Amino acid sequence: QVQLVESGGGLVQAGGSLRLSCAASGRTFSRYATGWFRQAPGKERDIVAAISWSGGSTFYADSVKGRFTISRDNAKNTVYLQMNSLKPEDTAVYYCAAAYTYSSSNYLSQMSAYDFWGQGTQVTVSS
């Protein structure tokens, strides 16, 4: 079992920045690919970014490319999502997810591939 706890959400003006953190506990987190998803009111949960357990491979949704950066520190069992140039359409609950992968270079972009989820953190971007 892996427990995930997100933090760092909040209210920010358009153009501002936030850094989300996902702290993991339980099994060896360094063997878990991790992703960030978001869900806006009335919409489906969508992938935002994903990272392999080595940190060497990443994926970004088109809507956040060039603005968001996913990274991880396996020594701290933490994954980060740096969000810059935030837009009102980025407003959502952001979720961290993890899944064990054998390959160090595989990231997972499908929600169904993930086994463990955090409770989410609210990000609100005002115009």
N, C-alpha and C positions, 0 to 999 in steps of 0.2 A: 504494500500500500504506500502511496505517496500522498501527502497532504500539501495542498497549495493554498497560499494566502496572498492575495493581491493587495497592494497599497499604492498611494501616490495620486489617486484620482482627485478631482475637485472642480472648481469653477474657474475658468480662465477666459480672457477676452480673445476674440479672433486675432490671429497672428502670434499669439503667445505659445508657450511651451510647457509641457509637463513630462515628467519621467515616471512611468509605472514600474513597480517592482513586483516580482512573483517569488516569494520565498517558499522553498520546498523543504519538507521534513519526511522522514521515513527511510525508504531504501536509497541506495546510492543514486543520487540524482544525475550524476555525470553520465549515466547510460540512457537517459531519457531525452528523446526529442521533445521540443516544447513549442507551443504556439500561443499567439494572442488572437482572440476572437472578440467581436463586438456585436452587440444587439441593441438597436434603437427601438423605441416604442412602436409596436405594430409591425415590426419587420423581423425577418429571420436572422439568426445568428450567422455571421460571416467571418471568414478568415481575414485577419489583418496582416499578420506576419508569422513566420515560422523559422525555427533554427534547429540544425542537427545537434546531437549531443556533444560533438567536438567543437561546435561553433563555426566550423569551416564552410557550411552551406546555409544559405538563407533564402527565404521567399518573402515577397511582398505583394499584397494586392495592388492593382494598378492605381487605385484611388489614394494610396499613401506613399507610393514610390517617390523617393527624393525628399520626403518630409519626415518619415518615421525610420527609426533604426532599432533593430532587435539585436541584443547581445546577451551574453551569459558569463557568469563567473562561477565555475563549478566548485571552486574552493569555498565559496560562500553559499552554495546551493541556491543561487538566485539568478533569475532571468529578468532582463530589463526591456522596456520599450520606451525609447526616447521619442517624443512627439513634438515636432517643431511646426511652425506655420499653421497652427491649428485653425480649422474652419468650423462654422456652426454645424455642418453636416457630419463632423466627427463626433458629435454628441451621441453618447451611447453608454451602456454598461460594458465594460471591458473585462473579459475573462481570460485567465491563463489556463492552459491545458498541457498535459504531459502523457507520453506513451513510451514504453521501452522499445528501443530499436537495436538490432544487432550491429547494423552498419553505423560507423561514426559519421558518415557523410550524408545520410538520408534525413531530409526534413519531411514533415507531414503536413499537407495542405488541406486534407479532408477532415471535417469535424468528426466523422464516424471512426477515424483512425485513433482517436484519443480515448484513453481509459480513465484519466483522472482530471478533475476540474476544480478550480477554485470557486469562491462564492461571488466574485465579481467586484469591480470598483467603478463608481459612476464618474464619468467625465462629461462635463457640460461646458460648451463653448458658446459664449455670448457674442452677438454681432455688434 
